[in-house]
Amino acid sequence: KQWYQRRVRVSQGREGAISLWKDGRRLKTTKVESTGFCSFDIADNDRHCYVGLDERAKICCLDIDTFETIRTILPSDSNKRGLCWSLKAKENLLYLGFESGDLVVFDTRLHTRQLLDLKLHNEIITAMDVRGDQVITASPDNTIKVTSIVGVPRTSEEIPAPSDTSCPVQGQTLHTIPMKCQGTSRVAVREDNRLLAASGWDGGLRLFSRKKCNLLALVPAHDPEAICDMTLDNNHVICSGRDKKISFWTFY
């Protein structure tokens, strides 16, 4: 993950190490109790890093300058959700996808307030991306879902107090995309919001239109059960897999 303002790269290892790199040199590192499959994300302010922990449903927020823990986040009914498998930090909101198939949204301004709790999938939310007010999630239940989130407070003054149980935020599923593979490792939306890419556990790279969610292309990018990561950038997709290969694709 690139920390653009300071040209510093942040990495996360499967052993729980969070490290800062510059010009190929490791600046510093810290370890958190995170050995699962949930990738970290950096908030829009480029200071806070969110990491899913091994402890059930718990999220850690780190200050990248100091590596100090700013806060820990725990959703309601945490014992029923399992581990966090995917997360995204966008525009003061933190989107969390859990082992239970739940999507939970927090507002991270002033105080961390849980705004939304949605049951989207029957199984683990393995992949997630966010564009505007829409969240794209994927699961081994053979579906990708596009969900609209509305009613999010625009200013800090509009955030309900923790004691206020009423909340105007609602979610509505706009599209459900059937998948012929048994799971999806990554989903990504192109910056112009016109293309959706999904890497399947069957090794197939799938491209969909964002407007109607029609399948545009299916590329056998890697061996079955091989794709473990994917990056979408303009007209290029880069995939890495358990077959020890990295594939680079250009599309028109």
C-alpha positions as CSV (number, residue, x, y, z in Angstrom):
1,K,0.0,0.0,0.0
2,Q,1.5,3.3,-1.0
3,W,1.6,6.2,1.4
4,Y,1.8,8.8,-1.3
5,Q,2.4,12.0,0.7
6,R,5.6,10.7,2.1
7,R,6.5,8.2,-0.6
8,V,6.5,5.5,2.1
9,R,5.2,2.0,1.4
10,V,3.3,0.1,4.1
11,S,3.3,-3.7,4.1
12,Q,1.5,-6.4,6.0
13,G,3.0,-9.9,6.5
14,R,1.1,-13.1,7.3
15,E,3.0,-13.3,10.6
16,G,1.4,-10.1,11.8
17,A,4.2,-7.6,11.0
18,I,3.3,-4.1,9.8
19,S,6.3,-2.4,8.2
20,L,7.2,0.9,6.6
21,W,9.5,1.0,3.6
22,K,11.3,3.8,1.6
23,D,13.6,3.3,-1.3
24,G,13.7,-0.4,-0.6
25,R,14.8,0.0,3.0
26,R,12.7,-1.0,6.0
27,L,12.3,2.0,8.2
28,K,10.5,0.3,11.1
29,T,8.1,-2.5,11.9
30,T,5.7,-3.6,14.6
31,K,3.7,-6.8,15.2
32,V,0.0,-7.1,15.8
33,E,-2.0,-10.2,16.7
34,S,-3.2,-10.7,13.1
35,T,-2.3,-13.9,11.3
36,G,-5.6,-14.3,9.3
37,F,-6.6,-13.5,5.8
38,C,-7.8,-9.9,6.3
39,S,-5.7,-7.3,4.5
40,F,-5.1,-3.9,6.3
41,D,-6.3,-0.6,4.9
42,I,-5.1,3.0,5.3
43,A,-7.6,5.7,6.0
44,D,-8.0,8.7,3.7
45,N,-6.0,10.9,6.1
46,D,-3.0,8.7,5.6
47,R,-2.2,8.4,9.3
48,H,-4.4,5.6,10.5
49,C,-4.0,2.0,9.6
50,Y,-6.8,-0.5,10.3
51,V,-6.0,-4.1,10.9
52,G,-8.2,-7.1,11.6
53,L,-7.1,-9.0,14.7
54,D,-7.1,-12.7,15.6
55,E,-9.4,-12.0,18.5
56,R,-13.0,-12.5,17.5
57,A,-14.4,-9.6,15.4
58,K,-11.9,-7.0,16.8
59,I,-10.2,-4.3,14.7
60,C,-7.1,-2.3,15.7
61,C,-6.5,1.3,14.6
62,L,-2.8,2.2,14.4
63,D,-1.1,5.6,14.1
64,I,1.4,5.0,11.3
65,D,3.8,7.7,12.6
66,T,4.2,6.1,16.0
67,F,2.7,2.6,15.6
68,E,0.7,3.2,18.7
69,T,-2.8,1.8,19.0
70,I,-5.2,4.6,18.8
71,R,-8.3,2.5,19.5
72,T,-9.8,-0.9,19.1
73,I,-13.1,-1.4,17.4
74,L,-15.6,-4.1,18.4
75,P,-19.0,-4.4,16.7
76,S,-22.2,-5.3,18.5
77,D,-22.9,-9.1,18.9
78,S,-19.2,-9.7,18.3
79,N,-19.4,-13.3,19.5
80,K,-21.7,-14.2,16.6
81,R,-19.7,-12.7,13.8
82,G,-16.4,-14.6,13.8
83,L,-13.2,-13.0,12.4
84,C,-13.1,-10.0,10.2
85,W,-12.0,-11.2,6.7
86,S,-12.1,-7.9,4.7
87,L,-12.1,-4.2,5.5
88,K,-12.0,-0.9,3.7
89,A,-11.5,2.6,5.1
90,K,-13.1,5.3,3.0
91,E,-14.1,8.9,3.7
92,N,-14.4,8.6,7.5
93,L,-16.2,5.3,7.2
94,L,-14.9,1.9,8.1
95,Y,-16.5,-1.1,6.2
96,L,-16.0,-4.5,7.8
97,G,-16.9,-7.9,6.3
98,F,-17.1,-10.8,8.7
99,E,-17.0,-14.6,8.8
100,S,-20.7,-14.6,9.4
101,G,-21.5,-12.9,6.1
102,D,-22.3,-9.6,7.9
103,L,-21.3,-6.1,6.7
104,V,-20.8,-3.6,9.5
105,V,-20.1,0.1,8.9
106,F,-18.6,2.4,11.4
107,D,-18.2,6.2,11.4
108,T,-14.7,7.0,12.7
109,R,-15.1,10.7,13.3
110,L,-15.2,12.1,16.9
111,H,-16.2,8.8,18.4
112,T,-16.4,5.4,16.6
113,R,-20.1,4.8,16.0
114,Q,-21.6,1.7,14.4
115,L,-24.0,3.0,11.7
116,L,-25.1,-0.1,9.9
117,D,-25.3,-3.9,10.3
118,L,-26.4,-5.9,7.3
119,K,-26.6,-9.7,6.6
120,L,-25.4,-9.8,3.0
121,H,-24.0,-13.4,2.5
122,N,-24.6,-16.9,3.8
123,E,-20.8,-17.4,4.2
124,I,-17.6,-15.4,4.8
125,I,-17.2,-12.0,3.1
126,T,-13.8,-12.8,1.5
127,A,-13.5,-9.6,-0.7
128,M,-14.7,-6.0,-0.7
129,D,-14.3,-2.7,-2.5
130,V,-16.0,0.6,-2.1
131,R,-16.9,3.3,-4.7
132,G,-18.9,6.3,-3.6
133,D,-22.0,5.1,-1.7
134,Q,-21.8,1.5,-3.0
135,V,-20.0,-1.5,-1.5
136,I,-19.1,-4.6,-3.6
137,T,-18.7,-7.8,-1.6
138,A,-17.9,-11.4,-2.5
139,S,-18.3,-14.7,-0.8
140,P,-18.0,-18.5,-1.2
141,D,-21.8,-18.6,-1.5
142,N,-21.3,-18.1,-5.2
143,T,-22.4,-14.4,-5.3
144,I,-21.0,-10.9,-5.7
145,K,-23.3,-8.2,-4.3
146,V,-23.5,-4.5,-5.0
147,T,-25.1,-2.7,-2.0
148,S,-26.0,1.0,-1.8
149,I,-25.4,2.7,1.6
150,V,-27.6,5.8,2.1
151,G,-28.2,8.2,4.9
152,V,-24.6,8.5,6.1
153,P,-23.9,11.7,8.1
154,R,-22.1,14.3,6.0
155,T,-20.7,16.3,8.9
156,S,-19.5,15.4,12.4
157,E,-22.4,17.4,13.9
158,E,-24.9,15.0,12.2
159,I,-23.3,11.9,13.8
160,P,-25.8,10.4,16.4
161,A,-24.5,10.2,19.9
162,P,-23.7,6.7,21.2
163,S,-26.7,6.8,23.4
164,D,-29.0,7.5,20.4
165,T,-30.2,4.1,19.1
166,S,-31.9,5.6,16.1
167,C,-29.8,5.9,12.9
168,P,-30.9,6.9,9.4
169,V,-28.3,4.8,7.6
170,Q,-29.7,2.1,5.5
171,G,-28.4,-0.4,3.0
172,Q,-30.1,-1.9,-0.1
173,T,-28.7,-4.6,-2.4
174,L,-28.8,-3.3,-6.0
175,H,-27.3,-6.3,-7.9
176,T,-26.5,-9.9,-7.1
177,I,-24.0,-11.4,-9.5
178,P,-24.1,-15.2,-9.7
179,M,-20.6,-16.8,-9.8
180,K,-19.9,-20.2,-11.3
181,C,-16.8,-20.6,-9.1
182,Q,-16.9,-21.6,-5.4
183,G,-15.3,-18.3,-4.1
184,T,-13.7,-15.0,-4.9
185,S,-10.4,-13.8,-3.5
186,R,-10.5,-10.1,-4.6
187,V,-12.9,-7.6,-6.2
188,A,-11.8,-4.2,-7.5
189,V,-13.6,-1.3,-9.2
190,R,-11.7,0.8,-11.8
191,E,-11.3,4.5,-10.9
192,D,-13.8,5.6,-13.6
193,N,-16.4,3.3,-12.0
194,R,-17.1,1.6,-15.3
195,L,-15.5,-1.8,-14.7
196,L,-15.5,-4.4,-12.0
197,A,-12.8,-7.1,-11.8
198,A,-13.1,-10.3,-9.7
199,S,-10.5,-13.0,-9.2
200,G,-12.0,-16.4,-8.5
201,W,-10.8,-19.4,-6.6
202,D,-11.0,-21.4,-9.8
203,G,-8.1,-19.3,-11.2
204,G,-10.4,-17.3,-13.5
205,L,-10.2,-13.5,-13.8
206,R,-13.7,-12.0,-14.5
207,L,-14.5,-8.6,-15.8
208,F,-18.0,-7.1,-15.4
209,S,-19.6,-3.8,-16.5
210,R,-20.4,-1.7,-13.4
211,K,-23.7,-0.3,-14.7
212,K,-25.5,-3.6,-15.4
213,C,-23.0,-6.0,-13.9
214,N,-22.9,-8.1,-17.1
215,L,-20.0,-10.5,-17.6
216,L,-17.6,-9.0,-20.2
217,A,-14.7,-11.4,-20.2
218,L,-13.4,-14.5,-18.4
219,V,-9.7,-15.1,-18.5
220,P,-8.1,-18.4,-17.2
221,A,-5.3,-16.4,-15.5
222,H,-3.9,-19.0,-13.2
223,D,-4.2,-22.7,-12.2
224,P,-7.4,-23.6,-10.2
225,E,-7.5,-22.2,-6.7
226,A,-4.5,-20.1,-7.5
227,I,-5.3,-16.4,-7.5
228,C,-4.6,-14.9,-4.1
229,D,-4.3,-11.2,-5.0
230,M,-5.2,-8.8,-7.7
231,T,-4.7,-5.2,-8.6
232,L,-6.8,-3.2,-11.1
233,D,-5.2,-0.1,-12.6
234,N,-6.7,1.7,-15.6
235,N,-6.6,-0.9,-18.4
236,H,-4.3,-3.3,-16.6
237,V,-4.9,-6.1,-14.1
238,I,-2.1,-7.8,-12.2
239,C,-2.8,-11.2,-10.5
240,S,-0.6,-13.3,-8.3
241,G,-1.3,-16.9,-7.4
242,R,-0.3,-19.9,-5.4
243,D,1.1,-21.4,-8.6
244,K,4.1,-19.0,-8.0
245,K,3.3,-16.9,-11.0
246,I,2.4,-13.2,-11.5
247,S,0.3,-12.4,-14.6
248,F,-0.1,-9.0,-16.2
249,W,-3.2,-8.4,-18.4
250,T,-4.1,-5.5,-20.7
251,F,-7.7,-5.2,-21.9
252,Y,-9.5,-2.7,-24.2
